Amino acid sequence: MNRALKNLLLCAAAIGGTPAIAAPATDTLYPMDFKAGPVGRQLQKVDRGIADGPFRPDWESLKAIRVPEWFRDAKFGIFLHWGPYSVPGFLTEWYSRNMYEPGNVAYTYHRNVFGPQSTFGYKDFIPKFTAEKFDAAQWIALFQDAGARYVMPVAEHCDGFAMYDSDMTDWNEVKMGPKQDTAAALMKASRAKGMHFGLSSHRAEHWWWYGVGRGYDSDVSNPRYAGLYGPAAPMRLPGDPGTGMPNGAHLENWNPPSKQFLDDWLARTTEIIDKYNPEILYLDWWTSAPAFEPYLQRMAAYYYNAARKKGYSPSIAYKGAQFAPGTALFDVERGKLDELRLEPWQTDTSISTKSWGYIQDDDYKTPKSLVQDLVDIVSKNGNLMLNVGPGPDGTIPDGAQAVLRGIGAWMKVNGEAIYGTRPWKYFGEGPTAIVAGEKTEAANRGWKSDDIRFTTKGAMLYAIAMERPADGVVRIRTLYAGTPYLDHKIARITLLGSGPVTWRQTDKGLEASLPATASAGMPYVLRIGFES
């Protein structure tokens, strides 16, 4: 028996057999007083907030927003995927859906370890999601040690369990599971230490998330649990009978959500804004479904107006093309751009090679590879938001902590070439071609010593090299003698963490000799100063 299976069987034994959870007494998907209840009251508040502010729910008005300077200065943040899916900790954070999908390995695993989905459903992991070792101050101290300047927990994943104190649903972490508002705790701990705080919503995907559980005997179809499992609409693909869409059509046109669901989505998203004042709000990909467009406009106008009144600078991170250019912050999941972008942008990726949430026997990326990604992203006017998946008890795995501290050690020496910088006239040089787009990070490995990236701050230019050259001499072609890219002559060059280096400019480039003591294990930074 391999280690992973043994651990999972032990987990199952600890969880036990018969589920021990009761649905809230008033639990239903859309109650009769839907419009008069918390959703209706929140939507009225949204309408008032839109009317009482400069931003209107149309793209032209929303173009007046600007990506905050705090975000452009911060460069590095922490994403947190944490919820009941960390209890089984199997393969990915999509366990809540995959466990109901016949043919999926998680479906078979769940039946073998926990029992049939009719008697042990996703809801039954919630009592085991106790977070008894959660300590917001410890988390924030770790993230600061890693060099992060902002933190973003997932407020609600696609699973429908609110990881905040929600008035819209009883299926939330204050009433179940941890029995505490971890979002508020992290908000207070981060802001107390000068970190910026954001939240993400993946609620849009909930429309179809549990639909795979309706085709057989599972607790998804039990109306007692409709508040958690939601509409569980079918995920109909282009080309399927009755969709009216040919093969190759945009997947975001799957079975458009109902008005009630969209109203609920808007109420929950703006509730997050009201309760936590997030300086950045991240939306997952299915908000690109066409039906969301007017709701996105209303949400953005309300958010931008609310932030203006309360005195903070907001930003909305989105994937895809659901926001008009200039109205929000473009985000690339597990990928990068291959050129400098004039508008700020962000990459979000996970410290894990396999998952966003906690899983057993996980594999982690190296500090070096993540620093290299950070350098490349920052040189192109972007930020890196690195995800961590805490365990169900509220502890961050040792392997993840080691990687974070490795990044932090580099940032303590070289952070001046990252924080508060802006792109130079040219993002960099070198032979390694970047494959642009989402989920391309596996193709973007294998940096060479000739791969150089540039950043600038004040009068300083920073040249950041991905690998140490074998002969100890770094050659930067862009900075050749007489280059039009420089406005002044170079006066001095310093290796951060070491000291001045010898250098010369030729018609082929700038050559700088690295000291033998300079580490070859991580990227290194040359700080270039100029004559007045």
Secondary structure, DSSP 8 states (H G I E B T S, - for coil): --HHHHHHHHHHHHH-SS------TT--SS-TTTTTSHHHHHHHHHHHHHHTSS--SSHHHHTT----HHHHHH-EEEEE--SGGGTT--SSTTHHHHTTSTTSHHHHHHHHHT--TTTS-GGGGGGG---TT--HHHHHHHHHHTT-SEEEEEEE-TT--BSS--SS-S-BTTTSTT-S-HHHHHHHHHHHTT-EEEEEE-GGGHHHHTGGGGSSS-GGG-GGGHHHHTT------TTSTTS---TTS-GGGSS---HHHHHHHHHHHHHHHHHH--SEEEE-GGGGSGGGHHHHHHHHHHHHHHHHHHT----EEE-SS-S-TTSSEEEEET-B-SS--SS-EEEEEESBSS-SS--TT--B--HHHHHHHHHHHHHTTEEEEEEE---TTS---HHHHHHHHHHHHHHHHHGGGTTT-B--SS-EE-S-----BTT-GGGS----TT-EEEEEETTEEEEEESS--TTSEEEEGGG-TT-TT-SS-EEEEEETTTEE--EEEETTEEEEE--TTS-SSS-EEEEEEE--
